[in-house]
Amino acid sequence: MRSVAAVAVFSSVASATMVLPESSPKGFNTFDSYHPDALNQSYVLQLAKQFSTVYGPHGYDTFTLDGGWSGGFDEYGVPIANATRYPNMKEMTSELHKMGLKLGLWTIRGVHTSQVEKKVPVKGTPYTVDQLVDQAPIGGGANGSCLWAKDWLGINSSHPGAYAYYKNRVDTLVNLYDVDFIKADCMMCSPCYTGEMNLFTKAVKESPRELVLSYSPGGGNTPKDGEWVSDNKIGTMYRVVTDFHGGWYGWGGLQQAIFIAGNFSEKSLNGGNGTWMDLDMIPMSDNWWNGTQELHDRGQTIATLWMMSRSPLTVAGKLYNPKTAAYLTNPIALEVHDKGVNNSVHSYEGNCTCKGNNGICSLPRPAYGPPCIATWKATVGTWTAISVTNMGENTTTHTTKLSDIGVSSPATLHNIWTGESKTVHDSFDTPLNMHASEFYKIEGQN
């Protein structure tokens, strides 16, 4: 039997069999910390057991194998599991289910060049896959190819055999592996691949199995794209940033994510129709907390933003790091994430500008001087959640007036991360290092 936490995630807005949950998905992804060649069926189950023990009680219920789990193609050009490393993936899925976990698998848009050359058939049609290949440079790649995986060619979504091809891709994941979560990559590219996304979404919605559908990557996506996803229920979650995993882009990537999340929140797109903007995987691993003070502060800011914005929480560090787990399983933070109402940017103050809510936000260069402070606000039952983030390059102390955030004075101010509480009157000060943040629960005492 599945755990209560695993069953609860399927509480969703009705949409055939694509899951549109009331709070964003939470799980683990192998990409950042585990090379695919180092993974196999027994090791995955070992990691999954550790993950379910630490994170499962807090609603984290999905274990996703990213790229590298496949080891060839079937007779229809569909990727299938590496039989040496995963001799019985369906059995592995059954073991995950016993732990209260769902299986997630990565897949990618298009058809592989090796299968095009072989002219393999499209299941259930008179066509072969070479006839489906897009002839236009959709998204900038020849034949609509994935820009970072050029041996995957785009599908002409208007071809009469295109839907059958993608339906078979989804059916294979469901029938062979009992997959619960599909990460469809090289898809969410504003507005590149909407035709193929529509076909893939249709295949997921028509599957007999309840599926969580995640689209990535997300570079260039704006709130307008988020509205398209939300209005048409295109996916459960969709990336709104370029690859953030591993902290590859350092502070610049996080600064961009803060602005982007704010822009989407102003359009109420975090949870619109059960669809969730995705800020990508959470990168903090063992070595994160042994670095500089700035890296430590940035890690807390990542945890704060992902919780406050209600982004999907995808653990991507080595399993497991106690400090990372302490942030990501904090019960009050998770209450903000899972049950917060109107979670959105409240204000930007100082050395920053935002013009409208279509993604045009910036910090002047050089970024030294009065720092830019981003304040977020959410309502959780009878109390208010506030986060304060220093986006500048020097230390500062920010004053928050209770009247500005709609809280009566006096109030109890509780630091969600440290657990410290105190009574404040009229306002409170938050000392912040560069790139640092604080996260508060505030309750009026009147």
Buried (B, 14 or more C-beta within 10 A) or exposed (E): EBBEBBEBBBEBBEBBBBBBBEBBBBBBBBBBBBEBEEBBBEEBBEBBBEBBEBBBEBBBBBBBBBBBBBEEBBEBBBBBBBEEBBEEBBBBBEBBBEBBBBBBBBBBBBBBBEBBEBEBBBBEBEBBBBBBBBEEEBBEBEBBBBEEBEEBBBBBBEBEBBBBBBBBBBBBBBBBBBBBBBBBBBBBBBBBBBBBBBBBBBBBBBBEBBBBBBBBBBEBBBBEBBBBBBEBBBBBBBBBBBBBBBBEBEBEBBBBBBBBBBBBBBBBBBBBBBBBBBBBBBBBBBEBBEEEEBBBBBBBBBBBBBBBBBBBBBBBBBBBBEBBBEBBBBEBBBBBBBBBEEBBBBBBBBBBEBEEBEBEBEBEEEBEEEBBBBBBBBBBEEBBBBBBBBBBBEEBEBEBEBEEBEBEBBBBBBBBBEEEEEEBEEEBEBEBBBBBBBBBBBBBEE
